[in-house]
C-alpha cells in the first residue's frame, strides 16, 4: 500500500491530508477500512514519507530536513528512578539466593 501512496503523493506535487490519501489508496488497492491502522503504521515506518502538521503527509525528498525530522532533545524521557516502594534490592534480577 505504501508504494501506491508514494505514487499518489508524487502525482499531487504537494502534501496530502491523511484521510484523502487513505481514501485514494484504499480505492486503488481494494482494501477495506479495517486496514487503515496498518496503513498509518506502514507510512510512519517508511522512510520515504514525512508526517507533517495537521495530519498531512508528503515525501521526505521534497521536504527540508527540519520539516521531516524530530528534534530528539525536545522529547522528555522518564527517569530511571525505581517506583515508590520498589527498592532496587526487591528486583528479581538482584536476588542472588535463587542461583
N, C-alpha and C positions, 0 to 999 in steps of 0.2 A: 504493500500500500504506500510505503514511503517513496517508492520510485514514481508512482503516479502523482503523489503530492509534489514531488520535485518538478515534474513536467507541468503541473497546473500552475505552480508559483512562477516558474520560469516564463511561461506564456503571459502571465499577468503583468510582469515587469514592475511589480510593487508588492508590498506586504499584503497579506490576506487574512481576514478575520477567521479564526478557527472554525466557527460554525459554517461559514461559506466553504472553507476548504474541505471540511468533513462531508458536507452536502455533495460536493462535486466528486470527491474521491470515492465515497460510498456508492454513488450512482455509477461511476465508471468501473469500479472494482466489483460491484454487485454484492455488497455486504450489507447486513442489517445494522441497526443502531446498537445492538449489543456488543459490537466491536469497537465502539468509539473510545473506550478507555484504553484498549490495547493500541489503537492508532495514536492517541495522545502520548502514550508512553513511548511508542516507537519514534515519534517525532522528537521527543525530548532527548532520547539517547542517540539519535542520528546526527552526527557532527556536521551534516550539510545544512541543517536548519537552525535558525535563530528565533528564540521566543522573545517577543517584544512586548511593550506596554499594550494594555487594552486587549489582551489575548489575540494579538496578531502574530503571524509567522512569516518569516522571509528566509531567503537563502543567505547563509553566512558570507558567501563570496561577494554579496552586494552590500555588505554592512561594514562599518568601521569596527575595529577590534573592540573598542569601548562599548559599542552598542550590543555586541553579541557575547560578551564575557562578563562574568560576575566578579566583582572585586571581593575576594575572599576575606579581606581584612574587615569588611562590614558584617560578616557573619559572626554571631555570638555563639560560642560553644559552651556547653555545660561544663561545670567544674568537675574535677576528679576527686572531690571530697566524698568520703563514704556517706551514705544516707544516715540520718539521725537514728541512733540506736543500733547501727550496724558497725561494730568495731572491725578493724582490719583482721584481728585475730579470729573473728567469727567466720571468716571466709573459708569455705571448704578447701580452697587452694592452699591455705596456710595451716591446715590441720595435719601435722606430720605423724600423728598417732595411728592413722589408718594405713600407713605404708610399712 
